[in-house]
Amino acid sequence: MKTETNSPKQQSHPSRRDFIKMTGQAAAASALAGITLPRVHAAEDNTVRLALIGCGGRGSGAVADAMSITSLPVKLTAMADLFDNRLQRAHAALKGKFADRMDVPGDRQFLGFDAYKKAIDTLRPGSGDIAMLTGYAGFRPAQLEYAVEKGVNVFMEKSFAADPPGCRRVIAAGDAAEKKNLKIAAGLMCRHSKNRQELIKRIRDGQLGDIHLIRAYRMEAGGWLKPRPPETNDLEFQVRNFTKFLWVSGGLWAEMDIHQIDEICWLKDMWPISAHGVGGRVANSQDCSQNLDSFSVEWTFADGAKAYDVVRYAPKCYNDFVTYVHGTRCAAQFSGNIHAGVVHTFKDQRCTKDNIDWEAEKETQTPWQAEWQALLDAIRHNRPHNEAKRAGMSNLVDNMGRAAVHMGKVITWDEIMASNFQFCPNADSLTLDSAPPIKADDQGRYPVPVPGQWVEV
């Protein structure tokens, strides 16, 4: 029996922000000292200052990606996080790789829920400086709004909000940024993959015919959350384990599969009109988190086309990480393992290695580097670059699918656009002394969505 071209190995996938691996490439980039470039707007020099807000592996990896680009010299000048141990760990790792491009003394290292404001305040309004928002989706809308208010450019990681009102705040902040000519890059990096862009062009030219089906798979092992140690602060526990809690990240599925969802919407070139799906947990689950461990979501578009995203986090199972698109003429592979630019078309609908018609060459630049290339080029040449609306809209599609699974209902686009549901209405005003938005039961388990009973729209 022939197999599809992305047959996976039985192993867990590493994080896409594996800092140690990423910095290996970035450290090899040419030194930028002494490069003469045009001044960046009103900046007093042509070095772009970075303020890292969220010092986990994803944030450190984003700094490495920025350092790998030679369009403009960049320097990390401020860092902010909720937790000192994580900030110091990131500072030490980054300094070990980029000591000549780091200037983050103690008085520009900020802690706490309001640390993002202090870090952004060190940047120069009207310059090329960039606030890097790489922490938690639940706090992203407020951070983006503040950066735009202060007149600085933004790089923000996915996902962008935990619930529909947060998504709409992101879109509104993007509109405000456009009026100020600020640049906003959103961490849906596959949009900058040259191979994917080439396939999109071929699709728009009609080579696949009318697109009637898109299939995305992200099936990989995931971990359970153990009960909170009694000596640990509950709010801190929830934030540190952010992918396990809906109010912090939107949940693991929404946090991770926004990539596949954005690919679906890009391929179809429209937003879906409805979503429904199913999900659940394995029978022996002892997971204390709010996550399910399987999802299957179906989106319907206005022309009747369908798109599916199939996810399973159970270990020792068949894994897959790929996106396929089917047109009336033939099919194509749009994405490969861990977002690799494995792109080709097939002779017909059979997605097998012996049926490939055209195949893109291996990309020379990672999608994460390519998104930074685009942002820094836009700053250098003062070109429009604002991905906030598209990011917010894809996040709404993400919320739409999650709500359909959690609630056991068909959720429409109009419903998700109008929803005022919030997981944590006071997220913007939390302090380390605040009561946590949710509490565990006597077994240490936090509330889990039950279809037919759960509400999040």
Secondary structure, 3 states (H helix, E strand, C coil): CCCECCCCCCCCCCCCCCHHHHHHHHCCCCCCCCCCCCCCCCCCCCCEEEEEECCCHHHHHHHHHHHCCCCCCEEEEEEEECCHHHHHHHHHHHHHHHHHHECCCHHHEEECCCHHHHHHHCCCCCCCCEEEECCCHHHHHHHHHHHHHHCCEEEECCCCCCCHHHHHHHHHHHHHHHHCCCCEEECCHHHHCHHHHHHHHHHHCCCCCCEEEEEEEEECCCCCCCCCCCCCCHHHHHHHCHHHCHHHHCCHHHHHHHHHHHHHHHHHCCCCCEEEEEEECCCCCCCCCCCCCEEEEEEECCCCCEEEEEEECCCCCCCEEEEEEEECCCEEEEECHHHCCCCEEECCCCCEHHHEEEECCCCCCCHHHHHHHHHHHHHHHCCCCECHHHHHHHHHHHHHHHHHHHHCCCEEHHHHHHCCCCCCCCHHHCCCCCCCCCCCCCCCCCCCCCCCCCCCC
